[in-house]
Amino acid sequence: MGRKRLMRGSHVIAETATLAGCRFYAGYPITPQNELPEYLSSRFAKLEDATFIQAESELAAINMVMGASMTGVRAMTSSSSPGISLKQEGISYMAGMELPAVVANIMRGGPGLGNIAPSQQDYFQATRGGGHGDYRTIVLAPHSGQELVTLTMKAFDLADTYRTPVIILGDGLMGQMMEPVTFPEPIEPSALPKKEWTLDGAMERDSRLICSLRLDPFKMEQHNWKLARKYAAICERETEHESYLLDDAVVAVVAFGTAARIAKGAVNRVRKEGLKAGLFRPITLWPFPENELRGLTRSVKHILVFEMNFGQMVEDVRLSVGEKATVHFHGRPGGIISTPHEIADAITRLVYRYGLC
Amino acid sequence: MIKQVFKRPDALKDNIFHYCPGCGHSVIHRLVAEVIDELGIRGKTVGVPPAGCAVLAYNYLDVDMGEAPHGRAVAVATGIKRCRPDLVVFTYQGDGDIAAIGTAETVHAANRGERLTVIFVNNGCYGMTGGQMAPTTLLGQTTTTTPGGRIQLRDGFPVDLSQMLAVAGGSVYIERTAVTSPKNIIKTKKAIKKAFKAQMDDLGFSLVEILSACPTNWKLSPVDSCKRIEDEVVKQYPLMVIKDTTSL
């Protein structure tokens, strides 16, 4: 760990990617994530083995990442909501081809062109695959600058380990906010485990093929089941969450990313008033920490889901807890950033309405 | 002593082509394989097949291959080549793939001068999906989506992608050939070889457009299909070197 540096979120992702051994980036300008490619363009220019391409489109960018990944290089792209929609074609192909890649989505308001304010509108898109086909992507939701470091490092490892696209799901606030961070030691690409499936010319070996096409339905089914087993293994091993002041809590806020950051402030506020509230923060949105959340219902019977949309993760919360707790929802779509005060009010209303104090 | 004068190229697998009788893909696959053999690059070549009939090129060409989504072959190839400049990277694409859904990727790759070689097979229709109108379909040509023939006012003009790419600053060699006769096949092979060499010499973007028959969708015999190319298609798409700055 080096000294602390004050950096904005988009720069943190870019710097961490470089330290993680990422040596290929292709992207297309879109607000509010332009600082990420801008930073990488100069960072990569100083490296002999790194490639930065400003592509002609989001489609071209994700497909360039696909090609780079075929050679075994750690590769990434980034965009914001409308651009991520365009990238879904390539993400689906990479899931089918079992190619690693890291995709950062710095979400903005929508649908459509929407606006450039922070939002969490792409939860469904990120956690349900997003493109066509029976697949999932691992989705990591950072809520601080330092967590952008740990989760970006982790994203590249998970992508390589499971040979699958990994999404870093941030938002305009995560991308723009400046916080002090410390970085890990850089990983040299040559020090990474060798990949045995890459395309590098069939020199003294049989030729290789990377494809998602399976014309024979039985072979396609086999491939789909193989992916399903992989996803099941990811669910078993890779869920991650944070519990904040939940030991004695009677009401739990469930929130991710920026919303969780705000919710922490709200929990601190109501704690000062003597209300026993805590925060359950999914860090992996897929796989969703459903067992851990269900376990919480042994002591917590009221859950307040807070999202910067009009209700997406709340469905996963309901699926996780079933009838074991009552799930309430507070959301602000369109790029509105709720204040901790607003969420504290929502918690307080809940507590008094259900006599939880 | 018997001298062997003809054999299967090392870069061509011992599989029976699935292509229709008279289809140009089989011949073009073989030409690509012969060129790879002659240049001695089988061990450092990566191919990117398209969506369409030739997606199964990897069943025949014995080199590393990575599939691309429809139209995105040169973008995928760009990613491969930029990470591994030591490899020889080619795409194999049809006219719908490269001149409709993949136009943007192709124009920009040519403009950047990506060190790639594109084998562009132009048969004037979407073969695998059943013969719909392609950007290269001739005016008046009947397809399953132009039942009375292609009309300019409704369907636009045939697209000449090779000419478009010739004005791109990064393209160095673009030639249009055909696989309709032994003479034309030999010319096509020479063009493919030159295009690969342009890449290996680090000169820029190279492309060979090959006029090829689709007898099944044209509803013509293989012989009549070749005749159609030589009599009609070449009027719209003349066989010529469109751009060659390789010796400059």
Interface residues (C-beta under 8 A of the other chain):
Chain A: R23 F24 A26 T51 I53 A55 E56 S57 L59 A60 A61 N63 M64 V65 M66 G67 A68 S69 M70 T71 V73 A75 E89 G90 Y93 M97 L199 D200 G201 A202 M203 E204 S207 R208 L209 I210 C211 S212 L213
Chain B: R42 G43 K44 T45 V46 V48 V55 Y58 L61 D62 V63 D64 M65 G66 E67 A68 P69 R72 A75 V76 A77 T78 G79 I80 K81 R82 C83 R84 L87 A104 E105 V107 H108
